[in-house]
């Protein structure tokens, strides 16, 4: 079968398209024919050796997919060949077939297409886990989302809106903010043209911002924390800016706020039942039109390196998908 392989840590240009043997389903696994793969910013890190997970070589990027079950391993009873499924692999999705733990996949609703299903699991799952399980966000609270037009940022905007929050989308260009507003944001901030702290202070009012969703990091994190309300929650989602910030802990003390880590992959491993329930909920919301799961562009498998370059250069609004 065909697969995009990372044979050594490097750049997207170092990836190769190669023939490898078909996988075999082990105990508790299924082998699925991959129809579509969702790409994420962390795919640019995992091939460079800069991500928490460092798979053995050779491996394929791609942590989420949608496809059709072809075979099942010992102990698998929830799926059968022919089932349309979607879910989380962490890596090894960018290939014609992949072996995946049955606990990490769910069946697709009838009205959900493969492309959007492939793009749903990680970004929307991360945002849902962050807002529902970590921040315990309530309707009518104010949510500020940094990097609001990217994959996980857009997911937080949409899910926050569905959950009844007042959503402030923060991004670096006006066209990204127009895009975020079209997907549910109530207020917008261009943090390249306006001081983020002052903008959030203005929009948060005397009360302040209840929840900050931050997949960007860098120089934006401290002003975002300073904008929090008393007992606000700051969600540490990622560091797309490339710099891991250091926060003055006196701010945490003075605001009585919580700094909460959002480690999606660990949640999948530790709370599998909650994860599967969340993905099933999100899949149905998407099928019902409550979430867009916007796919900016679909690439063929051989052009996956070009897709990763677009992600690395922050040229993407929503998600990129590779169709196998």
Secondary structure as the mmCIF struct_conf table of DSSP 4:
data_model
#
loop_
_struct_conf.conf_type_id
_struct_conf.id
_struct_conf.beg_label_comp_id
_struct_conf.beg_label_asym_id
_struct_conf.beg_label_seq_id
_struct_conf.end_label_comp_id
_struct_conf.end_label_asym_id
_struct_conf.end_label_seq_id
STRN STRN1 UNK A 2 UNK A 5
STRN STRN2 UNK A 6 UNK A 6
BEND BEND1 UNK A 8 UNK A 9
HELX_RH_3T_P HELX_RH_3T_P1 UNK A 12 UNK A 14
STRN STRN3 UNK A 16 UNK A 19
HELX_LH_PP_P HELX_LH_PP_P1 UNK A 21 UNK A 23
TURN_TY1_P TURN_TY1_P1 UNK A 27 UNK A 28
STRN STRN4 UNK A 29 UNK A 39
HELX_RH_AL_P HELX_RH_AL_P1 UNK A 41 UNK A 46
TURN_TY1_P TURN_TY1_P2 UNK A 47 UNK A 49
BEND BEND2 UNK A 51 UNK A 52
HELX_LH_PP_P HELX_LH_PP_P2 UNK A 55 UNK A 56
BEND BEND3 UNK A 57 UNK A 58
STRN STRN5 UNK A 59 UNK A 59
BEND BEND4 UNK A 63 UNK A 63
STRN STRN6 UNK A 64 UNK A 72
TURN_TY1_P TURN_TY1_P3 UNK A 74 UNK A 75
BEND BEND5 UNK A 78 UNK A 78
TURN_TY1_P TURN_TY1_P4 UNK A 81 UNK A 82
STRN STRN7 UNK A 84 UNK A 88
BEND BEND6 UNK A 90 UNK A 91
BEND BEND7 UNK A 94 UNK A 94
STRN STRN8 UNK A 95 UNK A 95
BEND BEND8 UNK A 96 UNK A 96
STRN STRN9 UNK A 97 UNK A 101
HELX_RH_3T_P HELX_RH_3T_P2 UNK A 102 UNK A 104
STRN STRN10 UNK A 105 UNK A 107
HELX_LH_PP_P HELX_LH_PP_P3 UNK A 108 UNK A 109
TURN_TY1_P TURN_TY1_P5 UNK A 110 UNK A 111
HELX_RH_AL_P HELX_RH_AL_P2 UNK A 114 UNK A 118
TURN_TY1_P TURN_TY1_P6 UNK A 119 UNK A 120
HELX_RH_AL_P HELX_RH_AL_P3 UNK A 121 UNK A 128
HELX_RH_PI_P HELX_RH_PI_P1 UNK A 129 UNK A 134
BEND BEND9 UNK A 135 UNK A 135
TURN_TY1_P TURN_TY1_P7 UNK A 139 UNK A 140
STRN STRN11 UNK A 142 UNK A 146
BEND BEND10 UNK A 147 UNK A 147
TURN_TY1_P TURN_TY1_P8 UNK A 148 UNK A 149
BEND BEND11 UNK A 150 UNK A 150
HELX_RH_AL_P HELX_RH_AL_P4 UNK A 151 UNK A 162
TURN_TY1_P TURN_TY1_P9 UNK A 163 UNK A 164
STRN STRN12 UNK A 166 UNK A 171
BEND BEND12 UNK A 172 UNK A 173
HELX_RH_AL_P HELX_RH_AL_P5 UNK A 174 UNK A 182
TURN_TY1_P TURN_TY1_P10 UNK A 183 UNK A 184
BEND BEND13 UNK A 186 UNK A 186
STRN STRN13 UNK A 187 UNK A 190
TURN_TY1_P TURN_TY1_P11 UNK A 191 UNK A 193
BEND BEND14 UNK A 194 UNK A 194
HELX_RH_AL_P HELX_RH_AL_P6 UNK A 196 UNK A 204
TURN_TY1_P TURN_TY1_P12 UNK A 205 UNK A 207
STRN STRN14 UNK A 209 UNK A 214
BEND BEND15 UNK A 215 UNK A 215
TURN_TY1_P TURN_TY1_P13 UNK A 218 UNK A 219
HELX_RH_AL_P HELX_RH_AL_P7 UNK A 220 UNK A 226
TURN_TY1_P TURN_TY1_P14 UNK A 227 UNK A 227
STRN STRN15 UNK A 228 UNK A 236
TURN_TY1_P TURN_TY1_P15 UNK A 240 UNK A 241
BEND BEND16 UNK A 242 UNK A 242
HELX_RH_AL_P HELX_RH_AL_P8 UNK A 249 UNK A 255
TURN_TY1_P TURN_TY1_P16 UNK A 256 UNK A 256
STRN STRN16 UNK A 258 UNK A 261
HELX_RH_AL_P HELX_RH_AL_P9 UNK A 264 UNK A 270
HELX_RH_AL_P HELX_RH_AL_P10 UNK A 272 UNK A 287
TURN_TY1_P TURN_TY1_P17 UNK A 288 UNK A 289
BEND BEND17 UNK A 290 UNK A 290
STRN STRN17 UNK A 295 UNK A 300
HELX_RH_3T_P HELX_RH_3T_P3 UNK A 301 UNK A 303
HELX_RH_AL_P HELX_RH_AL_P11 UNK A 304 UNK A 312
TURN_TY1_P TURN_TY1_P18 UNK A 313 UNK A 314
BEND BEND18 UNK A 317 UNK A 318
STRN STRN18 UNK A 319 UNK A 323
#
